[in-house]
């Protein structure tokens, strides 16, 4: 029977190519592909040796994989014992499929506040810088304030007038009391009429009422002036009666970090524009990018872990509090927001990093140990035990690393026998054949 007839018959039966022996007699490597009858440029059928040579050539790709073919290594029982080649079935492992994406830190807008000057004036003292942490009641700046001067001037004038009126009323009251005493004595002797005594007593009462009114007015003047001065950061208790001041301190209403500052020393400010923007960063927002394919898995209340690019090795935990209902116009992505506690102030607005959303969605995926996984270039593979001393190279896609191995996304099924001891020997034989083909 001719070689051409044998090749055509093998093609019609759909048989795989024979195992091509390599190197040692105990190990053999082959590429099982359907044999094809190819014609040369002269229209004649190619010989079996030429067809096998073409099948071997496919093993020589740069990533050591064979497209459209199955790489099999045949090993004798003696070689299996010598190389201690052992296999075990792939088991499934429960895996929580978290969502990994990007996140950016921002100040909590509910805890951002503006500090304005209550009056127009010139900045005479500037005490804080951008990024400083400020405390409640701390003086941030001092504004030259004509309103303070007017308030204190009016207060001094009113105070002085009250004191003069009080002194005058006290003198009048003293005279009225003496007159009343004199008339009471004359009335007892029957000299002065009773109506003169009553008139004198009435005058004493009137002056007493006026003096009480002056004292009450003084109390109201103090309270009103102190309340108005307090809006400019000043109080009567700190006021020196011998000096009229024009400076008004600008104080912080609450603690926080200065995230924006619009003034410098000598600037003229008004009441409309904020001089400082301050944020309470004890809690901070994490804005998370959510892609459309993951949106259905994201829920309010889910736990989130943030790993900042700026703080290597540190993790910060929070919970999702908001999910954007509409996608962004340009990016076509959604936004989820988590609140992260930030008591130590390590997190700053503008930081980027990795956001991990713990969806608690579990999957069962194949799992292989480290010693079963081999690599060559970009190719990651294991050897499946087919039985009878035959091992197939299976390219796989690795998933998450767990314990001492990996989850497998694709490339091999659960329950398959995989070489976990001696796989390095099989890899060496595979590379020996692969490099031999590349040299050819």
C-alpha positions as CSV (number, residue, x, y, z in Angstrom):
1,X,0.0,0.0,0.0
2,X,1.4,3.4,-1.0
3,X,2.1,6.2,1.4
4,X,-0.5,8.4,-0.3
5,X,-3.2,5.7,0.1
6,X,-2.4,5.3,3.8
7,X,-2.6,9.0,4.4
8,X,-6.0,9.4,2.6
9,X,-7.4,6.4,4.6
10,X,-6.3,8.0,7.9
11,X,-7.9,11.2,7.0
12,X,-11.2,9.6,6.1
13,X,-11.3,7.8,9.5
14,X,-10.6,11.1,11.4
15,X,-7.6,9.6,13.2
16,X,-5.1,11.7,15.3
17,X,-1.5,11.8,14.3
18,X,0.9,9.3,15.9
19,X,2.8,10.2,19.1
20,X,6.1,11.7,18.0
21,X,8.8,10.5,20.3
22,X,11.3,12.9,21.8
23,X,14.5,12.8,23.7
24,X,14.3,10.0,26.2
25,X,12.6,6.8,25.3
26,X,10.4,7.1,28.4
27,X,8.9,10.4,27.4
28,X,7.1,11.5,24.2
29,X,5.4,14.6,23.0
30,X,2.8,14.9,20.3
31,X,0.3,17.3,18.7
32,X,-3.0,15.6,18.1
33,X,-4.5,17.2,15.1
34,X,-6.8,15.9,12.4
35,X,-4.5,14.7,9.5
36,X,-5.1,16.5,6.3
37,X,-4.2,15.6,2.8
38,X,-2.5,18.6,1.3
39,X,-1.4,19.1,-2.2
40,X,1.8,20.8,-3.3
41,X,2.3,23.3,-5.9
42,X,2.4,20.5,-8.4
43,X,-1.1,19.3,-7.4
44,X,0.3,16.0,-5.9
45,X,-0.5,14.8,-2.4
46,X,2.0,15.5,0.3
47,X,3.7,12.6,2.1
48,X,2.8,11.6,5.7
49,X,6.3,12.9,6.8
50,X,5.6,16.3,5.4
51,X,2.2,16.5,7.1
52,X,3.6,15.5,10.5
53,X,6.3,18.1,10.0
54,X,3.7,20.8,9.6
55,X,1.8,19.7,12.7
56,X,5.0,19.9,14.8
57,X,5.8,23.4,13.5
58,X,2.6,24.7,15.2
59,X,4.3,24.0,18.6
60,X,6.9,26.5,17.9
61,X,4.8,29.6,18.6
62,X,6.3,32.3,20.8
63,X,3.9,31.6,23.7
64,X,4.5,27.8,23.6
65,X,0.8,27.1,23.0
66,X,-0.6,25.3,19.9
67,X,-3.6,26.8,18.1
68,X,-6.1,24.2,17.0
69,X,-4.1,21.3,18.6
70,X,-3.7,19.5,21.9
71,X,-0.3,19.1,23.4
72,X,0.1,15.7,25.1
73,X,3.2,14.3,26.9
74,X,3.3,10.5,27.1
75,X,5.3,9.1,30.0
76,X,6.3,5.5,30.8
77,X,5.5,4.0,34.3
78,X,9.3,4.0,35.1
79,X,9.6,7.7,34.3
80,X,6.5,8.5,36.4
81,X,8.1,6.8,39.4
82,X,11.4,8.4,38.9
83,X,10.0,11.9,38.6
84,X,7.4,11.3,41.4
85,X,4.6,12.5,39.2
86,X,1.4,12.6,41.2
87,X,-2.1,14.0,40.4
88,X,-5.1,15.0,42.4
89,X,-8.6,16.1,41.3
90,X,-9.4,19.8,41.1
91,X,-11.8,20.9,43.8
92,X,-14.3,23.7,43.9
93,X,-14.0,26.6,46.3
94,X,-16.6,29.1,47.5
95,X,-15.5,32.6,46.5
96,X,-17.0,36.0,47.3
97,X,-16.8,37.9,44.0
98,X,-16.0,41.4,45.2
99,X,-16.0,44.4,42.8
100,X,-12.7,46.1,42.3
101,X,-12.7,49.6,40.9
102,X,-11.3,53.1,41.4
103,X,-12.2,55.6,44.0
104,X,-11.4,59.3,44.8
105,X,-11.7,61.0,48.2
106,X,-13.7,64.2,48.6
107,X,-14.7,66.3,51.6
108,X,-18.2,65.6,53.0
109,X,-20.2,68.5,51.6
110,X,-22.5,68.4,54.6
111,X,-19.5,69.3,56.8
112,X,-18.1,72.1,54.6
113,X,-18.7,75.6,55.8
114,X,-17.7,79.2,54.7
115,X,-16.3,81.9,56.9
116,X,-17.2,85.5,55.9
117,X,-16.3,88.8,57.4
118,X,-19.3,90.5,59.0
119,X,-18.1,93.9,57.9
120,X,-16.1,95.4,55.0
121,X,-12.5,96.4,56.0
122,X,-8.8,95.8,55.6
123,X,-7.1,92.6,56.8
124,X,-4.5,93.6,59.4
125,X,-3.6,90.2,60.8
126,X,-3.6,86.8,58.9
127,X,-2.9,83.8,61.2
128,X,-3.7,80.6,59.3
129,X,-2.6,78.9,56.0
130,X,-4.2,76.6,53.5
131,X,-4.3,73.1,55.0
132,X,-4.1,74.1,58.6
133,X,-6.4,72.5,61.2
134,X,-8.3,75.1,63.1
135,X,-10.2,74.8,66.4
136,X,-13.6,76.3,67.3
137,X,-13.2,79.9,68.5
138,X,-9.7,80.2,67.1
139,X,-8.8,83.7,65.7
140,X,-8.1,83.3,61.9
141,X,-7.6,87.0,61.0
142,X,-8.2,90.5,62.2
143,X,-10.2,93.0,60.1
144,X,-10.0,96.8,60.5
145,X,-13.6,97.5,61.3
146,X,-15.2,101.0,61.4
147,X,-18.4,99.5,62.7
148,X,-16.6,98.4,65.9
149,X,-15.3,102.0,66.3
150,X,-18.8,103.4,65.9
151,X,-20.4,100.9,68.3
152,X,-17.8,101.6,71.0
153,X,-18.0,105.3,70.5
154,X,-21.8,105.3,70.7
155,X,-21.6,103.1,73.8
156,X,-19.1,105.5,75.5
157,X,-21.4,108.5,74.7
158,X,-24.5,106.8,76.0
159,X,-22.7,105.5,79.1
160,X,-21.4,109.0,79.9
161,X,-24.8,110.5,79.4
162,X,-26.4,107.9,81.7
163,X,-23.8,108.6,84.4
164,X,-24.4,112.4,84.2
165,X,-28.2,111.9,84.4
166,X,-27.8,109.5,87.3
167,X,-25.6,111.9,89.2
168,X,-28.1,114.7,88.7
169,X,-31.0,112.6,89.8
170,X,-29.1,111.5,92.9
171,X,-28.5,115.1,93.9
172,X,-32.2,116.0,93.3
173,X,-33.3,113.0,95.2
174,X,-31.0,114.0,98.2
175,X,-32.6,117.5,98.2
176,X,-36.1,116.1,97.9
177,X,-35.6,113.7,100.8
178,X,-34.3,116.6,103.0
179,X,-37.4,118.8,102.0
180,X,-39.7,115.9,102.8
181,X,-38.1,115.4,106.3
182,X,-38.4,119.2,107.0
183,X,-42.1,119.2,106.0
184,X,-42.9,116.1,108.1
185,X,-41.5,117.9,111.2
186,X,-43.5,121.1,110.4
187,X,-46.6,119.1,109.9
188,X,-46.2,117.4,113.3
189,X,-46.0,120.9,114.9
190,X,-49.1,122.0,113.0
191,X,-47.3,124.6,110.9
192,X,-47.1,122.9,107.5
193,X,-50.3,121.7,105.7
194,X,-50.6,118.1,104.8
195,X,-50.9,118.8,101.1
196,X,-47.3,120.2,101.1
197,X,-46.0,117.0,102.8
198,X,-47.8,114.9,100.1
199,X,-46.4,117.0,97.3
200,X,-42.8,116.6,98.7
201,X,-43.3,112.8,99.0
202,X,-44.5,112.6,95.4
203,X,-41.4,114.5,94.2
204,X,-39.2,111.9,96.0
205,X,-41.0,109.1,94.3
206,X,-40.8,110.6,90.8
207,X,-37.0,111.1,91.1
208,X,-36.6,107.6,92.5
209,X,-38.4,106.2,89.4
210,X,-36.3,108.2,87.0
211,X,-33.1,107.0,88.7
212,X,-34.3,103.4,88.5
213,X,-35.0,104.0,84.7
214,X,-31.4,105.2,84.2
215,X,-30.0,102.1,85.9
216,X,-32.2,99.8,83.7
217,X,-31.2,101.7,80.6
218,X,-27.6,101.2,81.5
219,X,-28.1,97.5,81.8
220,X,-29.9,97.3,78.4
221,X,-27.1,99.4,76.9
222,X,-24.5,97.0,78.1
223,X,-26.4,93.9,76.8
224,X,-27.2,95.4,73.4
225,X,-23.7,96.7,72.8
226,X,-22.1,93.4,73.9
227,X,-24.4,91.4,71.6
228,X,-23.6,93.7,68.6
229,X,-19.8,93.5,69.4
230,X,-19.9,89.8,69.6
231,X,-20.9,89.5,66.0
232,X,-17.5,91.1,65.3
233,X,-15.6,88.9,67.7
234,X,-15.4,91.4,70.6
235,X,-17.0,91.7,74.0
236,X,-17.4,94.4,76.6
237,X,-15.6,92.3,79.2
238,X,-12.4,92.6,77.1
239,X,-13.0,96.2,76.4
240,X,-10.7,98.9,77.7
241,X,-12.8,102.1,78.5
242,X,-9.8,104.3,77.8
243,X,-9.2,103.1,74.2
244,X,-11.5,102.9,71.2
245,X,-10.5,100.0,69.0
246,X,-11.2,99.4,65.4
247,X,-9.9,95.8,64.9
248,X,-12.4,93.0,64.7
249,X,-11.2,89.4,65.0
250,X,-12.5,86.8,62.6
251,X,-13.0,83.5,64.6
252,X,-13.8,79.9,63.6
253,X,-17.4,78.8,64.4
254,X,-16.3,75.1,64.5
255,X,-13.2,72.9,64.0
256,X,-12.0,71.7,60.6
257,X,-9.3,71.9,58.0
258,X,-8.8,75.0,55.8
259,X,-9.4,73.7,52.2
260,X,-9.6,77.1,50.5
261,X,-8.3,80.6,51.4
262,X,-9.0,83.8,49.4
263,X,-7.2,86.5,51.4
264,X,-3.7,87.7,52.2
265,X,-2.5,90.4,54.6
266,X,-3.6,93.9,53.5
267,X,-6.6,92.8,51.4
268,X,-9.8,94.8,51.5
269,X,-12.7,92.4,52.1
270,X,-16.5,92.6,52.0
271,X,-19.3,90.8,53.6
272,X,-20.4,88.8,50.5
273,X,-17.3,86.7,49.6
274,X,-16.1,83.9,51.8
275,X,-12.6,84.4,53.1
276,X,-12.1,80.7,54.2
277,X,-13.6,77.4,53.2
278,X,-13.3,74.9,56.1
279,X,-14.1,71.2,56.1
280,X,-14.7,68.9,59.0
281,X,-12.8,65.8,57.7
282,X,-13.5,63.5,60.7
283,X,-15.7,61.7,58.1
284,X,-14.8,61.8,54.4
285,X,-16.5,60.8,51.2
286,X,-15.2,58.1,48.9
287,X,-16.6,58.5,45.3
288,X,-16.5,55.1,43.6
289,X,-16.6,54.5,39.8
290,X,-19.3,51.8,39.0
291,X,-19.5,50.3,35.5
292,X,-22.8,49.3,34.0
293,X,-22.0,45.5,34.2
294,X,-21.5,45.8,38.0
295,X,-24.3,48.2,38.8
296,X,-26.9,45.5,39.7
297,X,-24.6,44.1,42.3
298,X,-24.1,47.4,44.2
299,X,-26.4,48.1,47.1
300,X,-26.7,50.8,49.8
301,X,-25.2,49.6,53.1
302,X,-22.6,47.3,51.5
303,X,-19.1,47.4,53.1
304,X,-16.3,49.0,51.1
305,X,-12.5,48.8,51.6
306,X,-10.4,51.7,50.2
307,X,-6.6,51.3,49.5
308,X,-5.0,54.6,48.8
309,X,-2.2,55.0,46.3
310,X,-0.6,57.5,48.7
311,X,-0.8,55.3,51.8
312,X,0.7,52.0,50.7
313,X,-0.4,49.0,52.8
314,X,-3.1,50.8,54.7
315,X,-6.8,49.9,54.4
316,X,-9.8,52.0,55.3
317,X,-13.4,50.6,55.7
318,X,-16.7,52.3,55.2
319,X,-20.3,51.7,53.9
320,X,-22.1,52.8,50.7
321,X,-24.5,55.6,51.5
322,X,-25.5,56.8,48.0
323,X,-25.8,55.4,44.4
324,X,-26.1,57.9,41.6
325,X,-29.3,57.2,39.7
326,X,-28.0,58.4,36.3
327,X,-24.8,57.7,34.4
328,X,-22.4,60.4,33.7
329,X,-22.8,62.0,30.2
330,X,-19.2,61.6,29.1
331,X,-17.9,58.5,30.9
332,X,-21.2,56.5,30.9
333,X,-20.3,55.2,34.3
334,X,-22.2,55.4,37.6
335,X,-21.1,56.8,40.9
336,X,-21.5,55.2,44.4
337,X,-20.5,57.0,47.5
338,X,-19.2,55.6,50.8
339,X,-18.5,57.4,54.1
340,X,-15.1,56.6,55.6
341,X,-14.3,57.4,59.3
342,X,-11.2,59.6,59.4
343,X,-10.5,60.4,63.0
344,X,-6.7,60.4,62.6
345,X,-7.0,62.7,59.5
346,X,-4.8,60.4,57.4
347,X,-7.2,60.7,54.4
348,X,-7.2,63.9,52.4
349,X,-9.5,65.1,49.7
350,X,-8.1,64.4,46.2
351,X,-6.5,61.0,47.1
352,X,-7.0,58.2,44.5
353,X,-6.9,54.5,45.1
354,X,-8.6,51.1,44.8
355,X,-12.1,50.6,46.1
356,X,-13.3,47.1,46.9
357,X,-17.0,46.6,47.2
358,X,-17.9,43.5,49.3
359,X,-21.0,42.3,47.5
360,X,-21.2,39.0,49.5
361,X,-22.0,37.3,46.2
362,X,-20.6,33.8,46.3
363,X,-19.4,31.6,43.4
364,X,-18.0,28.1,43.1
365,X,-14.8,28.1,41.0
366,X,-12.1,25.4,40.4
367,X,-9.1,25.8,42.6
368,X,-5.5,24.7,42.0
369,X,-2.4,24.7,44.3
370,X,0.7,26.7,43.4
371,X,2.8,23.6,42.6
372,X,0.3,22.7,39.8
373,X,0.6,26.0,38.0
374,X,3.4,26.5,35.4
375,X,4.2,29.5,33.3
376,X,6.1,30.2,30.1
377,X,6.1,33.7,28.7
378,X,2.5,34.9,28.9
379,X,1.1,31.4,28.9
380,X,-0.2,30.0,32.2
381,X,-1.0,26.2,32.2
382,X,-1.4,23.0,34.1
383,X,-1.0,19.4,33.1
384,X,-4.2,17.3,33.1
385,X,-3.7,13.6,33.9
386,X,-5.5,11.7,31.1
387,X,-4.5,8.3,32.5
388,X,-2.3,5.6,30.9
389,X,0.7,7.8,31.3
390,X,-0.6,10.6,29.2
391,X,-0.7,14.3,30.3
392,X,-2.4,17.2,28.4
393,X,-1.1,20.7,28.7
394,X,-4.1,23.0,29.5
395,X,-3.8,26.8,29.3
396,X,-5.8,28.5,32.0
397,X,-6.9,31.9,33.2
398,X,-6.1,32.6,36.8
399,X,-8.5,34.3,39.1
400,X,-8.0,35.5,42.7
401,X,-5.2,34.1,44.8
402,X,-6.4,32.3,47.8
403,X,-4.4,30.5,50.5
404,X,-1.6,28.6,48.6
405,X,-3.2,28.6,45.2
406,X,-5.5,30.2,42.7
407,X,-9.1,30.2,41.5
408,X,-9.4,29.3,37.9
409,X,-11.7,31.4,35.6
410,X,-11.4,29.2,32.6
411,X,-9.3,26.5,30.9
412,X,-10.1,23.4,33.0
413,X,-13.2,21.9,34.7
414,X,-13.7,21.0,38.3
415,X,-13.0,17.3,39.0
416,X,-10.2,17.0,36.4
417,X,-7.0,15.3,37.5
418,X,-4.2,17.8,37.6
419,X,-0.5,17.1,38.2
420,X,0.6,18.7,41.5
421,X,3.8,16.9,42.0
422,X,6.4,16.5,39.2
423,X,4.7,19.1,36.9
424,X,8.1,20.9,36.5
425,X,9.5,17.7,34.9
426,X,6.6,17.7,32.4
427,X,7.2,21.4,31.7
428,X,10.9,20.7,31.0
429,X,10.0,18.0,28.5
430,X,7.4,20.3,26.9
431,X,10.0,23.1,26.5
432,X,12.6,20.7,25.2
433,X,10.2,19.8,22.3
434,X,9.1,23.4,21.9
435,X,12.6,24.7,21.6
436,X,13.6,21.9,19.3
437,X,10.7,22.9,16.9
438,X,11.8,26.6,17.1
439,X,15.3,25.7,16.1
440,X,14.0,23.7,13.1
